[in-house]
Amino acid sequence: MDTCNKRAGARKNGCRELTAVAFATVVLGIPAVARGTEGGIGRPITGEQIAPYAGIVPPTSDWIFSVSTIYYEGSLGKSKSIPIAGTVTSGLNFHVSYTILNAVKTWGITAGGWNFASSFGVPFQYTSVSSFNGRLPNDKATQFADIYFTPVVAGYHLTKTDHIALSVQMYAPTGAYSTSRLANAGQNTWTFIPTVAYTKLLPEHNVELLANYGVEFYTTNNETHYHNAPISVLDLLALKRFTGGWGVGVVGGWIQQLGDDTGGLADVTGGSSGHSLGIGPMATWSGKLSSTPVSASLRWVNEFAVRNRPKGNAVELSISATFQ
């Protein structure tokens, strides 16, 4: 197993082939559905913010390009309600396909044990929202979503097998947004997400254990005066690798809104906070096409123990390539 810290060659081969998926997933947020979040669409989906080598920033100077697609399907029951399209309603079905084109630049700099990278992503999204109680007309659209960027990801090698990465991810309100629509790819808010990722390598077992934790802070929507409360997002991953570049694992997540929303329709709904848990399988592969390191991952996460949120399933496919 490549541990990314045995020697420079191991770093370039092992880290380069898998870190692409890690950055492409960890430093992007995925649209989800939550009562406390205005419009029913929030940044995270349960169990989707973590990937292999999440806590490792490689010391090499590379460009990593990736494409990730997440399909989410969930429902909000008749007994729950969210602020959306200028009103408060319940009984909604959500189908979201979110695709992001992502670029990561690793700096090739080591300073006091720290390595650095930067990331930028352009997403677009298909959204379909239908009301099964007939209160609102169905809506669907394919639109650009909010771009995101991470100016600096700073990784530190605690030991040869323990690694940590720190970052602040940012979303800009550039996506399509209308106060009268059910299907919005944008949220019309800036979002700042301080994040810490940790990787524990167990080379003797070809096992990797990971944790990724972030808290999302939203600005006020200046069109509706709605202010989303912070959202706590914890994801965990255990991965076992085999020969031939394959790996299998279990991924899980916990989303918890910290407090109640305020302003706008939050005064009508009470700004009730929600939470969800999710778990599911994950498969990975890494290798080379010609001389180019490539990586891929596939996961399915089923949400359960959901309160004040739609309950559903998410499937994610990520493919990436690394270039010097």
SERO-4910 file (N, C-alpha, C, O; in steps of 0.05 Angstrom, whole numbers):
BEGIN
 pado doro    nc1    nc2    nc3   cac1   cac2   cac3    cc1    cc2    cc3    oc1    oc2    oc3
  Met    A     17    -24      0      0      0      0     18     25      0     38     26     14
  Asp    A     11     45    -16     25     71    -15     15     86      9     -8     91     12
  Thr    A     34     94     26     27    109     50     32    139     47     27    154     66
  Cys    A     41    148     24     45    176     19     66    189     36     69    213     37
  Asn    A     82    173     50    103    185     66    128    168     69    145    173     85
  Lys    A    130    147     52    154    130     54    177    142     40    200    142     50
  Arg    A    173    153     16    194    166      0    181    183    -21    156    181    -25
  Ala    A    196    199    -35    185    217    -55    170    202    -76    149    211    -85
  Gly    A    181    179    -85    168    164   -106    141    154    -97    122    154   -113
  Ala    A    139    144    -73    113    135    -63     93    157    -61     69    154    -67
  Arg    A    103    180    -54     85    203    -52     73    210    -80     49    214    -83
  Lys    A     90    210    -99     81    218   -126     62    198   -138     44    205   -152
  Asn    A     67    172   -132     50    151   -143     24    148   -127      2    151   -138
  Gly    A     27    142   -101      3    137    -85    -15    161    -81    -39    160    -86
  Cys    A     -3    182    -71    -19    206    -65    -31    218    -90    -54    225    -90
  Arg    A    -15    220   -111    -25    232   -135    -49    217   -146    -68    230   -157
  Glu    A    -49    191   -145    -71    176   -157    -97    177   -142   -118    173   -153
  Leu    A    -96    182   -115   -120    182   -100   -128    209    -88   -151    214    -83
  Thr    A   -108    227    -85   -115    252    -73   -134    268    -90   -149    285    -80
  Ala    A   -133    264   -117   -151    278   -135   -180    275   -126   -195    294   -124
  Val    A   -189    250   -121   -216    245   -113   -221    258    -85   -242    269    -81
  Ala    A   -201    257    -68   -204    268    -41   -210    298    -43   -230    307    -32
  Phe    A   -193    313    -57   -198    342    -59   -223    348    -74   -238    366    -66
  Ala    A   -229    333    -96   -252    339   -112   -277    336    -95   -297    350   -100
  Thr    A   -277    318    -75   -301    314    -59   -301    330    -34   -321    342    -27
  Val    A   -278    330    -20   -277    343      6   -281    373      5   -294    384     22
  Val    A   -270    386    -16   -272    415    -17   -296    424    -33   -297    448    -40
  Leu    A   -314    406    -40   -339    416    -52   -362    408    -35   -360    389    -19
  Gly    A   -384    423    -37   -408    417    -23   -429    407    -42   -429    415    -65
  Ile    A   -447    391    -32   -467    379    -49   -495    389    -40   -500    391    -16
  Pro    A   -513    396    -59   -539    405    -51   -555    383    -37   -555    360    -45
  Ala    A   -570    391    -17   -586    372     -2   -612    386      5   -618    408     -4
  Val    A   -628    372     21   -654    384     29   -657    384     59   -650    365     72
  Ala    A   -665    407     70   -668    410     98   -689    430    105   -692    450     91
  Arg    A   -704    425    126   -725    443    133   -714    471    141   -723    491    132
  Gly    A   -693    470    159   -683    495    169   -671    512    147   -669    537    150
  Thr    A   -661    501    126   -648    516    104   -669    526     85   -686    511     76
  Glu    A   -668    552     79   -688    564     62   -689    551     34   -668    544     23
  Gly    A   -713    546     24   -716    534     -3   -713    504     -3   -717    492    -23
  Gly    A   -707    493     20   -704    464     22   -678    453     11   -673    429     12
  Ile    A   -660    471      0   -635    462    -12   -612    473      5   -608    498      6
  Gly    A   -597    456     17   -573    464     32   -548    455     18   -549    444     -4
  Arg    A   -525    460     30   -500    453     17   -493    423     20   -485    411     -1
  Pro    A   -496    410     43   -486    383     45   -507    361     41   -531    366     45
  Ile    A   -498    338     32   -514    314     32   -500    294     51   -475    293     52
  Thr    A   -516    279     66   -505    261     86   -485    242     74   -491    227     55
  Gly    A   -460    242     85   -440    223     78   -426    228     51   -412    211     41
  Glu    A   -428    253     40   -417    259     14   -393    278     15   -383    285     -6
  Gln    A   -384    286     38   -362    306     40   -335    293     46   -316    308     52
  Ile    A   -332    267     43   -307    254     50   -298    236     28   -315    225     13
  Ala    A   -272    231     26   -261    214      5   -233    204     14   -222    215     33
  Pro    A   -222    184      0   -196    174      8   -174    195      9   -175    215     -6
  Tyr    A   -156    192     28   -134    211     32   -143    239     38   -129    258     31
  Ala    A   -166    242     50   -177    269     54   -159    287     71   -159    311     67
  Gly    A   -144    275     90   -127    291    107    -99    296     97    -82    308    110
  Ile    A    -93    286     72    -66    287     62    -64    307     38    -78    304     18
  Val    A    -47    327     41    -41    345     19    -13    337      9      6    339     24
  Pro    A    -11    327    -16     15    318    -26     35    340    -30     28    363    -34
  Pro    A     61    333    -28     82    354    -30     89    360    -59    105    378    -64
  Thr    A     76    347    -78     83    350   -106     69    375   -118     50    385   -106
  Ser    A     79    384   -141     67    407   -155     51    395   -179     63    388   -199
  Asp    A     25    394   -176      8    381   -197    -17    397   -202    -25    415   -186
  Trp    A    -30    391   -224    -57    399   -230    -75    374   -229    -68    354   -241
  Ile    A    -97    376   -214   -115    353   -211   -142    362   -222   -154    381   -212
  Phe    A   -152    349   -243   -178    355   -255   -197    332   -250   -190    309   -252
  Ser    A   -222    339   -243   -241    318   -237   -269    327   -245   -275    350   -248
  Val    A   -286    307   -247   -315    311   -251   -329    293   -231   -323    269   -230
  Ser    A   -348    304   -216   -363    289   -196   -393    294   -201   -401    317   -205
  Thr    A   -408    272   -200   -437    275   -204   -451    261   -180   -445    238   -174
  Ile    A   -470    275   -168   -486    264   -146   -515    265   -154   -525    286   -161
  Tyr    A   -528    242   -151   -557    241   -155   -570    237   -128   -564    217   -114
  Tyr    A   -588    255   -120   -602    253    -95   -632    252   -100   -643    267   -116
  Glu    A   -645    234    -86   -674    231    -88   -685    229    -59   -678    211    -44
  Gly    A   -703    248    -52   -714    248    -25   -742    260    -25   -751    272    -44
  Ser    A   -756    256     -2   -783    266      1   -787    279     28   -775    270     48
  Leu    A   -802    300     28   -810    314     52   -840    308     57   -857    315     40
  Gly    A   -846    295     79   -873    286     85   -893    308     89   -885    332     92
  Lys    A   -918    301     90   -940    321     93   -940    333    121   -951    355    125
  Ser    A   -927    320    140   -926    330    167   -903    350    172   -901    361    194
  Lys    A   -886    354    152   -864    373    154   -867    395    134   -881    393    114
  Ser    A   -854    418    140   -857    441    122   -831    455    120   -814    454    137
  Ile    A   -827    469     97   -803    485     92   -811    512     79   -833    514     67
  Pro    A   -795    533     83   -799    558     68   -788    556     40   -764    551     37
  Ile    A   -805    559     20   -797    556     -8   -815    572    -26   -839    573    -21
  Ala    A   -804    585    -46   -819    600    -67   -838    620    -54   -861    624    -63
  Gly    A   -829    633    -33   -845    655    -20   -867    645     -3   -884    661      4
  Thr    A   -868    619      3   -890    609     20   -879    587     37   -855    581     37
  Val    A   -896    574     53   -889    551     70   -906    528     61   -931    530     60
  Thr    A   -893    505     55   -908    483     45   -896    457     55   -875    456     67
  Ser    A   -910    435     50   -901    408     57   -907    389     34   -918    397     14
  Gly    A   -901    363     37   -908    344     17   -893    348     -9   -906    351    -30
  Leu    A   -866    347     -9   -850    352    -33   -832    328    -39   -821    316    -21
  Asn    A   -829    323    -65   -809    304    -74   -786    319    -88   -791    337   -104
  Phe    A   -762    311    -82   -738    324    -94   -722    304   -110   -716    282   -101
  His    A   -714    312   -135   -695    297   -151   -674    316   -160   -680    335   -175
  Val    A   -649    312   -151   -628    331   -157   -604    316   -169   -595    296   -158
  Ser    A   -594    326   -191   -570    315   -203   -550    338   -204   -553    357   -219
  Tyr    A   -528    336   -189   -509    358   -185   -482    349   -196   -471    329   -187
  Thr    A   -472    363   -216   -446    356   -228   -427    380   -226   -434    403   -231
  Ile    A   -402    374   -217   -383    396   -214   -357    389   -228   -347    367   -226
  Leu    A   -347    409   -243   -321    407   -256   -301    421   -237   -305    445   -231
  Asn    A   -281    407   -229   -264    417   -207   -234    417   -215   -225    398   -229
  Ala    A   -220    437   -207   -191    439   -211   -177    444   -185   -185    461   -169
  Val    A   -156    428   -180   -140    431   -156   -111    436   -164   -101    422   -181
  Lys    A    -98    455   -151    -69    460   -155    -54    455   -129    -58    469   -110
  Thr    A    -38    434   -129    -20    430   -106      5    446   -111     16    447   -133
  Trp    A     15    459    -90     35    480    -93     63    470    -97     80    483   -108
  Gly    A     68    445    -87     96    435    -88    114    449    -68    138    450    -72
  Ile    A    102    458    -46    117    473    -26    115    458      1     93    450      9
  Thr    A    137    454     15    137    443     42    149    463     60    172    471     57
  Ala    A    134    471     81    144    491    100    137    482    128    114    482    136
  Gly    A    158    474    143    154    466    170    136    441    173    121    439    192
  Gly    A    137    424    153    120    400    154     92    404    141     77    385    140
  Trp    A     86    428    131     61    434    119     63    434     89     83    442     77
  Asn    A     42    424     75     40    425     46     13    439     40     -5    440     56
  Phe    A     12    451     15    -11    469      9    -23    463    -18    -10    452    -36
  Ala    A    -48    470    -21    -62    467    -46    -85    488    -47    -92    500    -27
  Ser    A    -96    492    -71   -119    510    -76   -138    496    -94   -131    478   -110
  Ser    A   -164    503    -92   -184    490   -108   -205    509   -118   -211    529   -105
  Phe    A   -217    502   -141   -238    519   -153   -257    500   -168   -248    482   -182
  Gly    A   -283    505   -165   -303    487   -178   -326    502   -191   -336    522   -180
  Val    A   -335    493   -214   -358    504   -228   -380    482   -230   -375    462   -244
  Pro    A   -402    485   -216   -423    464   -216   -447    472   -233   -453    496   -236
  Phe    A   -461    452   -243   -487    456   -254   -505    434   -244   -496    413   -236
  Gln    A   -531    440   -244   -550    423   -229   -577    420   -243   -588    440   -253
  Tyr    A   -587    396   -244   -615    391   -252   -631    387   -227   -624    371   -210
  Thr    A   -652    403   -224   -669    402   -201   -698    397   -209   -708    411   -226
  Ser    A   -711    378   -197   -739    373   -201   -753    372   -174   -746    355   -157
  Val    A   -773    389   -170   -788    390   -145   -817    387   -152   -828    403   -167
  Ser    A   -830    367   -140   -859    363   -145   -874    362   -118   -863    352    -98
  Ser    A   -898    372   -118   -915    373    -95   -936    351    -97   -953    351   -114
  Phe    A   -934    331    -78   -953    309    -80   -979    315    -65   -997    298    -64
  Asn    A   -981    339    -53  -1007    347    -41  -1021    367    -59  -1043    377    -52
  Gly    A  -1009    375    -81  -1021    392   -101  -1022    421    -93  -1037    437   -105
  Arg    A  -1007    430    -72  -1009    457    -63   -994    476    -81  -1001    500    -84
  Leu    A   -972    466    -94   -956    483   -111   -951    469   -138   -951    445   -139
  Pro    A   -948    484   -159   -942    472   -185   -914    460   -185   -896    470   -172
  Asn    A   -911    438   -200   -885    425   -202   -865    443   -217   -874    460   -233
  Asp    A   -840    440   -211   -820    457   -224   -794    440   -228   -787    423   -212
  Lys    A   -781    446   -251   -755    433   -256   -738    451   -274   -749    467   -289
  Ala    A   -712    448   -271   -694    466   -286   -666    454   -286   -658    440   -267
  Thr    A   -650    460   -307   -622    454   -308   -607    481   -308   -611    497   -327
  Gln    A   -591    486   -287   -580    513   -283   -551    511   -273   -543    490   -262
  Phe    A   -536    533   -275   -511    535   -261   -516    539   -232   -534    554   -224
  Ala    A   -501    525   -215   -503    528   -186   -481    547   -176   -466    558   -192
  Asp    A   -480    551   -150   -461    570   -138   -432    559   -141   -427    536   -134
  Ile    A   -414    575   -152   -386    567   -154   -374    566   -126   -383    580   -108
  Tyr    A   -354    550   -123   -340    549    -97   -310    550   -101   -300    543   -123
  Phe    A   -296    558    -81   -267    559    -83   -255    556    -55   -267    564    -35
  Thr    A   -232    545    -54   -217    542    -29   -189    554    -34   -172    542    -46
  Pro    A   -184    578    -24   -159    592    -29   -134    576    -20   -114    574    -35
  Val    A   -136    564      4   -114    548     14   -124    524     29   -141    526     47
  Val    A   -113    501     22   -116    477     38    -88    471     50    -69    467     35
  Ala    A    -86    471     76    -60    467     89    -60    439    102    -76    433    120
  Gly    A    -41    422     94    -39    395    105    -14    392    121      8    401    114
  Tyr    A    -17    378    144      6    373    162      9    343    168    -11    330    173
  His    A     33    333    167     38    305    171     46    302    201     69    306    209
  Leu    A     26    293    217     30    290    246     51    268    251     69    272    267
  Thr    A     47    245    238     66    223    239     67    211    211     55    222    192
  Lys    A     81    189    208     82    176    182     55    164    174     50    159    150
  Thr    A     37    160    193     11    148    187    -13    166    196    -36    158    192
  Asp    A     -7    189    206    -29    207    215    -25    234    202     -4    247    203
  His    A    -47    243    189    -46    268    173    -71    284    177    -92    274    183
  Ile    A    -68    311    175    -90    329    179    -89    351    158    -68    359    150
  Ala    A   -113    360    149   -115    381    130   -135    402    139   -157    395    148
  Leu    A   -128    427    137   -145    449    146   -152    467    122   -135    472    105
  Ser    A   -177    476    121   -185    494     99   -210    510    107   -224    503    126
  Val    A   -215    531     91   -240    545     93   -251    547     64   -241    561     47
  Gln    A   -273    531     60   -285    531     33   -306    554     32   -318    561     52
  Met    A   -309    565      8   -326    588      4   -344    584    -20   -336    574    -41
  Tyr    A   -369    591    -17   -389    591    -39   -397    619    -45   -404    635    -27
  Ala    A   -398    627    -71   -407    653    -79   -435    651    -91   -441    631   -104
  Pro    A   -453    671    -87   -480    669    -97   -482    675   -127   -492    696   -136
  Thr    A   -471    657   -143   -470    660   -173   -490    643   -187   -494    646   -211
  Gly    A   -503    624   -173   -521    605   -186   -549    618   -192   -556    639   -181
  Ala    A   -564    605   -209   -591    614   -216   -609    614   -192   -609    594   -177
  Tyr    A   -623    636   -188   -640    638   -164   -664    656   -169   -661    677   -182
  Ser    A   -687    648   -160   -711    664   -162   -729    659   -138   -732    636   -130
  Thr    A   -739    679   -126   -755    676   -102   -782    663   -108   -796    653    -90
  Ser    A   -790    661   -133   -816    650   -140   -814    620   -150   -834    608   -156
  Arg    A   -789    609   -151   -786    582   -162   -782    561   -140   -770    567   -119
  Leu    A   -792    537   -145   -786    514   -128   -758    503   -134   -743    496   -116
  Ala    A   -751    503   -160   -725    491   -169   -705    513   -172   -704    527   -192
  Asn    A   -687    516   -153   -665    535   -154   -639    521   -150   -636    505   -131
  Ala    A   -620    525   -168   -593    514   -165   -576    531   -146   -558    521   -133
  Gly    A   -581    557   -145   -567    575   -128   -582    581   -102   -606    575   -100
  Gln    A   -568    592    -83   -580    598    -57   -580    627    -50   -593    635    -30
  Asn    A   -567    644    -66   -566    673    -62   -554    680    -34   -562    699    -22
  Thr    A   -535    664    -26   -520    670     -1   -491    663     -5   -484    645    -20
  Trp    A   -474    677      9   -446    669     12   -446    648     35   -461    649     54
  Thr    A   -428    628     31   -426    607     52   -396    603     57   -380    600     39
  Phe    A   -389    602     83   -361    597     91   -360    572    109   -376    569    128
  Ile    A   -342    554    102   -342    528    115   -314    521    126   -298    509    111
  Pro    A   -307    528    150   -282    519    162   -283    488    165   -303    477    176
  Thr    A   -262    475    155   -263    446    154   -236    434    163   -215    445    158
  Val    A   -238    412    177   -214    396    184   -218    367    176   -240    356    181
  Ala    A   -198    356    162   -199    328    153   -176    313    165   -153    323    167
  Tyr    A   -181    288    174   -160    272    187   -159    245    173   -179    232    167
  Thr    A   -134    236    168   -130    209    156   -111    193    173    -90    202    181
  Lys    A   -119    168    179   -103    149    194    -97    125    176   -116    112    167
  Leu    A    -72    120    170    -64     98    153    -55     74    170    -41     78    189
  Leu    A    -65     51    163    -56     26    176    -43      8    154    -57    -10    144
  Pro    A    -18     13    148     -5     -1    125     -4    -31    127     -6    -45    107
  Glu    A     -2    -41    152      0    -70    155    -26    -85    147    -26   -109    142
  His    A    -48    -70    147    -74    -81    140    -85    -70    114   -107    -78    105
  Asn    A    -71    -52    101    -81    -38     77   -108    -25     83   -126    -26     66
  Val    A   -110    -12    106   -134      1    115   -129     30    119   -108     38    128
  Glu    A   -149     46    113   -149     75    118   -174     84    132   -196     76    125
  Leu    A   -170     99    154   -193    110    169   -192    140    167   -171    153    169
  Leu    A   -216    152    162   -217    181    156   -241    194    171   -261    181    176
  Ala    A   -237    220    177   -258    236    188   -257    264    175   -235    275    171
  Asn    A   -280    275    169   -281    302    158   -303    318    172   -326    309    173
  Tyr    A   -296    341    184   -315    357    199   -314    386    190   -293    398    188
  Gly    A   -338    397    185   -340    425    178   -365    438    189   -385    424    195
  Val    A   -365    464    192   -388    479    201   -394    500    180   -376    517    174
  Glu    A   -418    501    170   -426    519    148   -439    544    160   -458    542    175
  Phe    A   -428    567    152   -439    593    161   -450    608    136   -435    612    117
  Tyr    A   -475    616    137   -489    628    115   -493    658    120   -498    666    143
  Thr    A   -490    674     99   -499    702    101   -529    704     97   -542    684     89
  Thr    A   -541    727    102   -570    731     99   -577    733     69   -563    746     54
  Asn    A   -598    720     61   -609    723     34   -621    751     31   -641    757     44
  Asn    A   -608    768     15   -618    796     14   -644    799     -1   -656    821     -1
  Glu    A   -653    778    -14   -679    779    -28   -702    773     -9   -724    783    -12
  Thr    A   -697    755     10   -719    746     28   -714    752     57   -731    748     74
  His    A   -690    763     63   -682    769     91   -681    745    109   -684    747    133
  Tyr    A   -678    721     97   -677    696    111   -647    690    118   -630    693    101
  His    A   -642    682    143   -615    675    151   -614    647    161   -625    640    182
  Asn    A   -600    629    146   -597    601    154   -579    599    179   -558    612    180
  Ala    A   -586    583    197   -569    577    220   -545    560    211   -547    547    191
  Pro    A   -523    560    226   -500    543    219   -507    514    218   -525    505    233
  Ile    A   -494    499    201   -498    470    198   -473    455    204   -452    461    191
  Ser    A   -474    436    222   -451    419    229   -452    394    212   -473    381    210
  Val    A   -429    387    199   -428    364    181   -404    347    188   -381    355    186
  Leu    A   -410    322    196   -389    302    203   -392    278    185   -413    266    183
  Asp    A   -370    271    171   -369    247    154   -346    229    163   -325    238    171
  Leu    A   -351    203    161   -331    183    169   -329    162    146   -348    156    133
  Leu    A   -304    151    143   -300    131    122   -279    112    131   -258    119    142
  Ala    A   -284     86    128   -265     64    132   -261     50    105   -281     40     94
  Leu    A   -236     48     96   -231     37     69   -210     15     71   -189     19     83
  Lys    A   -215     -7     58   -197    -30     55   -188    -32     26   -205    -33      8
  Arg    A   -162    -32     21   -151    -33     -6   -141    -61    -12   -131    -76      5
  Phe    A   -142    -68    -38   -133    -94    -48   -114    -90    -72   -110    -67    -81
  Thr    A   -103   -112    -81    -85   -110   -105   -102   -103   -129   -127   -106   -129
  Gly    A    -89    -92   -149   -103    -84   -173   -115    -56   -172   -129    -48   -190
  Gly    A   -110    -42   -150   -120    -15   -147   -148    -12   -136   -158     10   -133
  Trp    A   -161    -34   -129   -188    -33   -119   -190    -29    -89   -171    -36    -75
  Gly    A   -211    -17    -80   -216    -14    -52   -246    -14    -46   -262     -6    -63
  Val    A   -254    -23    -22   -282    -22    -14   -283    -11     15   -264    -14     30
  Gly    A   -305      1     21   -307     13     48   -336     19     56   -355     13     41
  Val    A   -338     31     79   -364     40     90   -362     69     96   -343     78    109
  Val    A   -381     85     87   -381    114     91   -407    121    106   -428    110    102
  Gly    A   -404    140    124   -428    150    139   -426    179    145   -404    191    143
  Gly    A   -448    191    152   -449    220    157   -470    228    177   -490    214    180
  Trp    A   -466    251    189   -485    262    208   -487    292    203   -466    306    205
  Ile    A   -510    302    196   -515    330    191   -533    340    214   -554    329    220
  Gln    A   -525    362    227   -540    373    249   -540    404    247   -519    417    247
  Gln    A   -564    415    245   -566    444    245   -562    455    273   -574    444    292
  Leu    A   -546    475    276   -539    487    302   -557    511    307   -549    533    301
  Gly    A   -579    507    320   -597    529    326   -619    532    304   -621    516    286
  Asp    A   -635    553    307   -657    558    289   -651    581    270   -634    598    275
  Asp    A   -664    580    246   -661    601    227   -676    626    237   -693    625    255
  Thr    A   -669    649    225   -682    674    233   -689    690    209   -678    686    187
  Gly    A   -708    709    212   -715    728    191   -734    715    170   -735    691    168
  Gly    A   -748    732    156   -765    723    134   -785    702    143   -798    705    164
  Leu    A   -789    681    127   -808    660    133   -800    643    157   -816    626    166
  Ala    A   -775    646    167   -767    631    191   -785    639    214   -789    623    232
  Asp    A   -796    663    214   -814    672    235   -840    657    234   -855    655    254
  Val    A   -847    646    210   -872    631    207   -868    602    214   -884    590    228
  Thr    A   -845    591    205   -840    562    210   -828    557    238   -828    534    247
  Gly    A   -819    578    251   -806    575    277   -776    569    274   -762    565    294
  Gly    A   -767    568    249   -738    563    244   -728    537    254   -705    534    261
  Ser    A   -746    517    256   -739    491    268   -714    478    255   -713    477    231
  Ser    A   -696    470    271   -672    457    261   -676    427    256   -695    415    267
  Gly    A   -660    416    239   -663    388    231   -637    373    233   -616    385    237
  His    A   -638    347    230   -614    330    229   -620    305    213   -643    298    208
  Ser    A   -598    292    205   -601    266    192   -575    250    196   -554    261    200
  Leu    A   -578    223    194   -556    205    194   -557    189    168   -579    185    157
  Gly    A   -534    180    158   -534    164    134   -510    145    133   -490    151    146
  Ile    A   -513    122    119   -492    103    118   -495     87     92   -517     84     82
  Gly    A   -472     78     81   -474     62     56   -446     52     48   -426     59     60
  Pro    A   -445     36     27   -420     25     17   -406     44     -3   -419     62    -14
  Met    A   -380     39     -6   -364     55    -25   -343     37    -38   -332     20    -25
  Ala    A   -338     42    -63   -317     27    -78   -299     48    -92   -308     68   -101
  Thr    A   -273     41    -92   -253     59   -105   -235     43   -124   -233     19   -121
  Trp    A   -223     58   -142   -203     46   -160   -182     68   -167   -190     91   -171
  Ser    A   -157     60   -168   -136     78   -176   -117     64   -194   -111     40   -189
  Gly    A   -106     77   -213    -87     65   -232    -77     86   -251    -75    110   -245
  Lys    A    -69     77   -275    -59     95   -295    -71     89   -322    -75     66   -329
  Leu    A    -76    110   -337    -83    108   -366    -59    121   -381    -55    145   -379
  Ser    A    -45    104   -396    -19    112   -407     -1    119   -383      4    101   -367
  Ser    A      8    143   -381     25    151   -359     11    170   -339     23    181   -321
  Thr    A    -16    173   -343    -31    192   -327    -45    178   -304    -61    160   -309
  Pro    A    -39    186   -279    -54    174   -256    -83    182   -257    -90    205   -261
  Val    A   -100    162   -253   -129    167   -253   -141    153   -228   -130    134   -218
  Ser    A   -164    163   -220   -178    152   -197   -208    153   -202   -218    170   -217
  Ala    A   -222    136   -188   -251    135   -190   -263    125   -164   -250    109   -150
  Ser    A   -286    135   -157   -300    125   -133   -330    125   -138   -340    142   -153
  Leu    A   -344    106   -125   -373    104   -127   -383     98    -99   -373     80    -85
  Arg    A   -404    112    -91   -416    108    -65   -446    110    -66   -458    123    -84
  Trp    A   -459     97    -47   -488    100    -43   -493    104    -13   -483     89      3
  Val    A   -508    125     -7   -513    131     21   -544    133     26   -558    147     11
  Asn    A   -553    118     45   -581    118     52   -585    134     78   -572    128     98
  Glu    A   -603    153     78   -608    169    101   -629    156    120   -648    143    110
  Phe    A   -624    159    146   -643    148    166   -642    167    190   -626    186    191
  Ala    A   -659    161    210   -660    178    234   -661    208    226   -646    224    236
  Val    A   -680    214    209   -683    241    198   -704    256    213   -726    246    218
  Arg    A   -698    281    220   -718    298    232   -718    326    219   -697    338    215
  Asn    A   -741    336    212   -744    362    199   -728    365    174   -718    386    167
  Arg    A   -724    343    159   -711    342    134   -724    322    116   -736    303    126
  Pro    A   -723    325     90   -730    303     72   -712    279     77   -689    282     85
  Lys    A   -722    256     72   -707    231     75   -703    218     48   -722    216     32
  Gly    A   -678    209     42   -674    199     15   -648    183     13   -636    174     32
  Asn    A   -639    180    -13   -615    165    -20   -598    182    -39   -609    198    -54
  Ala    A   -572    178    -37   -554    193    -54   -534    173    -67   -524    155    -53
  Val    A   -528    177    -92   -507    161   -106   -487    181   -118   -495    200   -131
  Glu    A   -462    176   -114   -441    194   -124   -420    179   -140   -411    158   -132
  Leu    A   -413    189   -164   -391    179   -180   -371    201   -185   -379    223   -194
  Ser    A   -346    196   -179   -324    215   -183   -302    203   -199   -294    180   -195
  Ile    A   -292    218   -219   -270    209   -236   -250    232   -238   -258    255   -241
  Ser    A   -224    226   -235   -204    248   -235   -178    239   -249   -173    215   -252
  Ala    A   -162    258   -257   -136    253   -269   -117    274   -259   -125    297   -254
  Thr    A    -92    267   -257    -71    284   -246    -49    289   -266    -40    270   -279
  Phe    A    -41    314   -269    -20    322   -288      1    338   -274     -5    355   -257
  Gln    A     26    333   -281     48    349   -270     50    375   -285     67    392   -279
***
